[in-house]
Structures are given as structure tokens and as C-alpha cells.
Amino acid sequence: MRITGPLFGALVGTSLVLVGAFHVGQKRNLRLATRFSRLLEDHLKPKDQEYTWLGGVMGFTGEYQVAGFKKVMVVYRLLPRQSILWLPFHYLTGDRDKVQVLFYLKKGPSQEFHLVRRGFFNQPKIYNLPQLEVEERDLRGGRFRILYERDLGPLEGVEGLLGEGLSLVHHLAMTTENGVFYLEIPFTPSQQEKVAVLIGAVASGLLKIGAV
């Protein structure tokens, strides 16, 4: 195949765009991850913390030593802003940055409970699904699937704990096996502070109701 001058110029131009976009996206993800880690520290007020980067600038895993909990684990995953080839597919499926928070409780819940926002792309894997009862309700402006072992008692506590913040949540769970209170929240960069405030409020709320 003979490469003509215009074709060569187009290939060079495309390469320069890809390289430039990579560096711009990489720097933005780094700024977002750094800012969110600081916000989490401000609102969780840990005695100590340790971070592990995920795939360079794809996010981080944070382990926080927070008073009253065995530990708090946070997994923050960022969209691949450094890849203009993959990024459009994420936007088409409604993907956003996502944080998963696991509060390891000293006093575990009495039954397993899940609250899952309805959506085609929101189908979390729940291992003992056949053993759980299922209902659907409208809560805080969203349609949720509720999965529980014995009764809906935890629902009232969850609504009181999160308040309006429930509108941000895509999956909430309480598991008896590891004594974990779990949150999964997808959000935009402009919502970073709002999400960090909610995570801090949940930590304080769990302490107040004696769940830990």
C-alpha cells in the first residue's frame, strides 16, 4: 500500500491528537483522584490511611483506620479519560466515575439486606439471591429493588441514615458474613464533594445508631 502525502499527514495528525488527549485525560484523572482522596480524609477523619493506585490513573483503593470501625475500604474508579477511543462507549452506556465504600462493622447486621436502583446496566452480583425475598419500591425519586432475608426492618434505618443522599446510591448492602455496610455510588466530577460529605455522614450515622 502506497502512503500518499495527505494520508501520511492524516496519520501523523491523528497520532498527535491521541497522544495529546492521553496526556490531558491522564492529568485530569490524577487531579480528580488526588482531590477526592483529600475530601475523603476531611470527612472520614481517619487516624491513618493507605492508598494503592489502580492501573496508573484509573483510580485508587484506600484503606482508612477510622475510629469505631474495624476499617473502611474505598475503591474509586475513574472513567478512562486518557483514551478518546474508549471514552465515548462509557458515555453511551451512562458510565460515570464510581466509588465503592465498605464499612467493616464491629457489630455485624442481623440479616442480609440489599437496595439496588433499577436500571438495565445496574445488575450487581448477589451471591445468595435465591435465599432473599424481593420487592420493588419508589424511594427518593428512584425505583429500587429491595432484597432481604426476613423482613423490611432495615429499610427504615437506611432511609433515615442516608436521607436525600439515597438518590445518589445505586447499590447498598448489609452483609452478615463479613459484617459489612456497603455503598456503591456513580457520580460526576462536580459531585465529588457531595459524595464525600455523604460518606462521612454515613460513617457518623453508623456510629450513632450503634451499628459498629
C-alpha positions as CSV (number, residue, x, y, z in Angstrom):
1,M,0.0,0.0,0.0
2,R,1.4,3.4,-1.0
3,I,1.1,6.1,1.6
4,T,0.4,9.4,0.0
5,G,1.3,12.8,1.4
6,P,-2.3,13.6,2.6
7,L,-2.7,10.1,4.1
8,F,0.6,10.4,5.9
9,G,-0.4,13.9,7.2
10,A,-3.7,12.5,8.5
11,L,-1.9,9.6,10.3
12,V,0.5,12.0,11.9
13,G,-2.3,14.3,12.9
14,T,-4.3,11.5,14.4
15,S,-1.3,10.3,16.3
16,L,-0.7,13.7,17.7
17,V,-4.4,14.1,18.8
18,L,-4.3,10.7,20.5
19,V,-1.1,11.5,22.4
20,G,-2.3,14.9,23.4
21,A,-5.7,13.6,24.5
22,F,-3.9,10.9,26.5
23,H,-1.8,13.4,28.5
24,V,-4.8,15.7,29.1
25,G,-7.0,12.9,30.3
26,Q,-4.2,11.4,32.4
27,K,-3.6,14.7,34.2
28,R,-7.3,15.3,34.8
29,N,-7.8,11.8,36.3
30,L,-4.8,12.4,38.5
31,R,-6.2,15.7,39.7
32,L,-9.7,14.1,40.4
33,A,-8.2,11.2,42.3
34,T,-6.0,13.5,44.4
35,R,-8.9,15.8,45.2
36,F,-11.2,13.0,46.1
37,S,-8.7,11.3,48.4
38,R,-8.3,14.6,50.3
39,L,-12.1,15.1,50.6
40,L,-12.5,11.6,52.0
41,E,-9.8,12.3,54.6
42,D,-11.5,15.5,55.5
43,H,-14.9,13.8,56.1
44,L,-13.8,10.4,57.4
45,K,-11.1,11.8,59.7
46,P,-9.0,8.7,59.7
47,K,-6.2,8.0,62.2
48,D,-4.2,6.5,59.3
49,Q,-4.7,5.8,55.6
50,E,-3.0,3.8,52.8
51,Y,-3.5,4.2,49.1
52,T,-2.9,1.8,46.2
53,W,-3.2,3.2,42.6
54,L,-5.3,1.3,40.1
55,G,-3.7,1.0,36.7
56,G,-1.8,4.2,36.8
57,V,-4.6,6.9,36.8
58,M,-7.7,4.7,36.7
59,G,-8.4,5.4,40.4
60,F,-7.3,4.0,43.8
61,T,-8.0,1.7,46.6
62,G,-7.9,3.4,50.0
63,E,-7.8,1.7,53.4
64,Y,-8.8,4.0,56.3
65,Q,-8.4,3.4,60.0
66,V,-11.5,5.2,61.3
67,A,-12.4,5.3,65.0
68,G,-15.3,2.9,65.8
69,F,-14.8,0.6,62.7
70,K,-12.5,-2.3,62.0
71,K,-11.6,-0.4,58.9
72,V,-13.1,1.5,56.0
73,M,-12.2,0.5,52.4
74,V,-12.8,2.7,49.4
75,V,-12.4,1.8,45.8
76,Y,-12.6,4.8,43.5
77,R,-12.7,4.0,39.7
78,L,-12.4,6.8,37.1
79,L,-13.5,6.8,33.5
80,P,-10.6,6.3,31.0
81,R,-10.4,10.0,30.2
82,Q,-6.9,9.3,28.7
83,S,-8.4,7.2,26.0
84,I,-10.6,9.1,23.5
85,L,-11.2,5.8,21.7
86,W,-12.8,4.1,24.7
87,L,-14.3,7.1,26.5
88,P,-17.3,7.5,24.1
89,F,-18.5,3.9,24.8
90,H,-18.6,4.7,28.5
91,Y,-20.7,7.8,27.9
92,L,-23.1,5.9,25.6
93,T,-23.7,3.3,28.4
94,G,-24.2,6.1,31.0
95,D,-21.0,5.2,32.9
96,R,-19.6,7.7,35.4
97,D,-16.8,7.7,37.9
98,K,-17.7,5.3,40.7
99,V,-16.9,4.8,44.4
100,Q,-17.5,1.7,46.4
101,V,-17.3,2.0,50.2
102,L,-17.1,-0.9,52.6
103,F,-17.6,-0.1,56.3
104,Y,-16.3,-3.1,58.3
105,L,-18.5,-3.1,61.4
106,K,-17.5,-4.4,64.8
107,K,-21.1,-5.4,65.4
108,G,-22.5,-7.1,62.2
109,P,-26.1,-6.7,60.9
110,S,-28.7,-9.3,61.9
111,Q,-29.7,-10.1,58.3
112,E,-28.6,-9.5,54.8
113,F,-30.2,-6.6,53.0
114,H,-29.7,-5.0,49.6
115,L,-31.1,-1.9,48.0
116,V,-30.5,-1.8,44.2
117,R,-31.5,1.0,41.9
118,R,-33.4,-0.3,38.9
119,G,-31.6,0.1,35.6
120,F,-30.5,-2.0,32.6
121,F,-26.8,-1.6,33.3
122,N,-27.2,-1.8,37.1
123,Q,-27.3,-5.6,37.9
124,P,-24.9,-6.3,40.7
125,K,-23.9,-9.9,41.5
126,I,-25.6,-11.0,44.7
127,Y,-24.3,-14.4,45.7
128,N,-27.2,-15.8,47.7
129,L,-30.0,-14.3,45.7
130,P,-32.2,-17.4,45.8
131,Q,-32.4,-17.1,49.6
132,L,-33.7,-13.5,49.6
133,E,-37.1,-12.0,49.3
134,V,-37.6,-9.3,46.6
135,E,-39.8,-6.2,46.5
136,E,-39.8,-3.0,44.5
137,R,-40.5,0.5,45.7
138,D,-40.1,4.1,44.7
139,L,-37.7,5.8,47.2
140,R,-36.4,9.4,47.0
141,G,-37.4,9.7,43.3
142,G,-35.9,6.4,42.2
143,R,-37.2,2.9,41.6
144,F,-35.4,0.4,43.8
145,R,-35.3,-3.4,44.1
146,I,-35.2,-4.4,47.8
147,L,-33.8,-7.8,48.7
148,Y,-33.9,-9.1,52.3
149,E,-33.8,-12.2,54.4
150,R,-36.7,-11.9,56.9
151,D,-38.3,-8.5,56.9
152,L,-38.0,-4.9,55.7
153,G,-36.9,-3.6,59.1
154,P,-33.5,-2.4,57.8
155,L,-35.2,-0.2,55.2
156,E,-36.4,2.4,57.6
157,G,-32.9,2.7,59.2
158,V,-31.3,3.0,55.8
159,E,-33.6,5.8,54.7
160,G,-33.0,7.6,57.9
161,L,-29.3,7.2,57.6
162,L,-28.9,8.4,54.1
163,G,-31.8,10.8,53.8
164,E,-31.7,12.7,50.4
165,G,-28.3,11.1,49.8
166,L,-30.2,7.9,48.9
167,S,-30.9,9.5,45.5
168,L,-27.1,9.1,44.7
169,V,-26.9,5.4,45.6
170,H,-27.0,2.6,43.0
171,H,-26.4,-0.3,45.4
172,L,-26.4,-0.5,49.2
173,A,-25.9,-3.7,51.1
174,M,-25.6,-5.1,54.6
175,T,-23.9,-8.5,54.8
176,T,-23.7,-10.7,57.8
177,E,-20.8,-12.9,56.6
178,N,-18.2,-10.2,56.9
179,G,-20.2,-7.6,58.9
180,V,-20.1,-5.0,56.1
181,F,-22.2,-2.0,55.3
182,Y,-21.6,-1.3,51.6
183,L,-22.3,1.6,49.3
184,E,-21.8,2.0,45.5
185,I,-22.2,5.5,44.1
186,P,-21.6,6.6,40.5
187,F,-21.1,10.3,40.1
188,T,-19.7,13.1,38.0
189,P,-16.6,15.1,39.0
190,S,-18.8,18.1,40.1
191,Q,-20.4,15.8,42.7
192,Q,-17.1,14.8,44.4
193,E,-17.7,16.9,47.5
194,K,-21.3,16.0,47.8
195,V,-20.4,12.3,47.7
196,A,-17.6,12.7,50.2
197,V,-19.9,14.5,52.6
198,L,-22.4,11.6,52.3
199,I,-19.8,9.0,53.0
200,G,-18.7,11.0,56.1
201,A,-22.3,11.3,57.2
202,V,-22.9,7.6,56.8
203,A,-19.8,6.8,59.0
204,S,-21.1,9.2,61.7
205,G,-24.6,7.8,61.4
206,L,-23.5,4.2,61.8
207,L,-21.6,5.2,64.9
208,K,-24.7,7.0,66.4
209,I,-27.1,4.1,65.9
210,G,-24.6,1.7,67.4
211,A,-24.2,-0.4,64.3
212,V,-20.5,-0.8,64.9
